[in-house]
């Protein structure tokens, strides 16, 4: 009977540890910034005027990095796969920030907008 109690105790500890929440609470994006809404409107207009436009394959994604929101334009068929902007719409200066660290540490990906022909790679 003793081994069953030990196993039950270990099981309880395992569940308790796995259910702990992180101390860091991620911020919640309530609404898109105006600059991004304008970019999405421009992308939609470009797609509507030219069905073969590269914009047809793009997407805007949001991430959280070091407690701040960042937006990344991703387009697998163009060179615009790494255009990353802060919440205020300022392009990230890679001389001030490590792309490798950003790529490893970003979290909470969310697709904000995607074009009709966007394909996740």
N, C-alpha and C positions, 0 to 999 in steps of 0.2 A: 504494500500500500504506500510505502514511503516514496518509491520512484514516481508514482502517479502524482503525488503532491509536489514533488520537485519539478516535474514536467509542467504541471498546471501553473506553478509559480513562475517558471521561466516564460511560459506562454503569456501570462499576464504582464510581465515586465516587458516583453517584446511588443505587445500591443500598446502599452502605455508609452513606450519610447517612440514608436512609429507614429503615434497620434499627436505628438507634441507639435505645436505650431512654432514657426520661426518668429523671433523677436522683431525682425524687420517686417514692417507692413508695407506692401507695395502701393503706390498711389493709384488712384482710379482716374482714367480719362473721362471726363464728363461730356465734353464736346470738342469737336475738332477746332484747331486754331484757324482763324480767318485766312491766313496765308495758304494753308493746306486746302481749305475749301475752294479757294480761287484756283489753285493748281489743278484740282480735280475737275473743276468746271472747264478749265482750258483743255485738259486731256479728253474729256467727253466731247467737247466741240471739235477737237482735232480728229477724233475717231469718227464722228458723224460726218465730217467733211471729206475724209479720206479713209475708206475702209481698209486700205493697205498700209496705213500709217503704223509706225513702230509703237505708237501709244496704245495700239490694240493689244499689245502683249505685256503691258506694264501693270504694276500694282504698288500701292502705298501700304507699308506695314509700320506698326508702332512697336517699340521695344522700351523696356525700362533698363537703364544702366546707371548705376550709382545713385538710385533713387530719383532719377530724372527721366522724362519722356524724350525719346528720339524717334524720328520718322525716317524711314528708308524707302527710297524709290527703287524698286526692283524690276528689271526688265531683262529676261534671259536672252533676248535676241539683240540687245544693244549693249553699249559700253556703260550704260547708266545703272549698273547693278549695285554701285556702292555710293550713291548720292545720299548722304545722311545729314539730317537737319535737327537742330534742337527744337524744343517746343515753341520758341520765339521765331523760328524760321531761318536761323543762321546756320549756314553750311559748316559742318565740322571741319576744324583746322587740324589736319593729321600731323602737323608738326608739334601740336600741343597735346595730342591724344594718341594713344597707341591703338591702331586698328586691330592688332592681334588680341590685345587685352579686351577691347570692346567686343570683338566677336566671341570670345570665350565667356565673358561675364554678362552679356546682355541677357535679358530674360523676358518672359511674358509676351511673346510675339502675338500680335493680333493683326489680321488683315483689315485695314481701314477701308480700302477701295481696291477693286481689281477690274481690269478691262475684260471685255468679252472673250478674248483669246488667250488670256493669261494662263500659263502652265507653271505649276510649282515644280522646281527642279531640286 
